[in-house]
């Protein structure tokens, strides 16, 4: 997987995943 | 209006996936909705198109036991782990509008677990109707429930085998009107009609 290869339509899902991951990491 | 409608659909999917997982008695690690689409180019432009299941949306809950997930990273060598972290940093930069990709970031420095990676890579995948676990579930209109590492490894399906390598012990595909709901867990979860009924209620948009 590369950042540039990700389809535009999936960016919303990706943004949510990354945001929640940040929350998980900072809460530990 | 079309963009707003699309956003609405995304939000609705996300809410339904979240409701499915957070409302379940079992501990699911993630849920993905594979959406039925048609590729008119691959279909030769005859108007029919080739049916395939592509990423609709996904909800990643993660693993409750942090110790277990950390352990599941330990099998990954340092080079692979560094690669995962770099990809996460690049994706963060891409999403946040082109900040410096190599910049230090709490989330980018944290080890990327096997199930996080499996979920992330899933965003790039799609399945022709009838192929792969989601494609088989949709074509035959039947639930596929693989429970236990042996069932995943011996399924003969690449996605299930890959999931088993990444620590999944249950992988389920439940067909709906226009797609397939996939759930994965690092726990062994036995088949439940309750879950299938919930999917029927939440994901059959035609009704």
Boltz contact constraints between the chains, C-beta under 6 A:
constraints:
  - contact:
      token1: [A, 1]
      token2: [B, 87]
      max_distance: 6.0
  - contact:
      token1: [A, 1]
      token2: [B, 121]
      max_distance: 6.0
  - contact:
      token1: [A, 1]
      token2: [B, 124]
      max_distance: 6.0
  - contact:
      token1: [A, 3]
      token2: [B, 90]
      max_distance: 6.0
  - contact:
      token1: [A, 3]
      token2: [B, 91]
      max_distance: 6.0
  - contact:
      token1: [A, 3]
      token2: [B, 94]
      max_distance: 6.0
  - contact:
      token1: [A, 10]
      token2: [B, 55]
      max_distance: 6.0
  - contact:
      token1: [A, 10]
      token2: [B, 123]
      max_distance: 6.0
  - contact:
      token1: [A, 12]
      token2: [B, 10]
      max_distance: 6.0
  - contact:
      token1: [A, 13]
      token2: [B, 57]
      max_distance: 6.0
  - contact:
      token1: [A, 13]
      token2: [B, 58]
      max_distance: 6.0
  - contact:
      token1: [A, 15]
      token2: [B, 95]
      max_distance: 6.0
  - contact:
      token1: [A, 17]
      token2: [B, 60]
      max_distance: 6.0
  - contact:
      token1: [A, 18]
      token2: [B, 92]
      max_distance: 6.0
  - contact:
      token1: [A, 18]
      token2: [B, 95]
      max_distance: 6.0
  - contact:
      token1: [A, 21]
      token2: [B, 107]
      max_distance: 6.0
  - contact:
      token1: [A, 22]
      token2: [B, 107]
      max_distance: 6.0
  - contact:
      token1: [A, 25]
      token2: [B, 106]
      max_distance: 6.0
  - contact:
      token1: [A, 25]
      token2: [B, 107]
      max_distance: 6.0
  - contact:
      token1: [A, 25]
      token2: [B, 110]
      max_distance: 6.0
  - contact:
      token1: [A, 26]
      token2: [B, 106]
      max_distance: 6.0
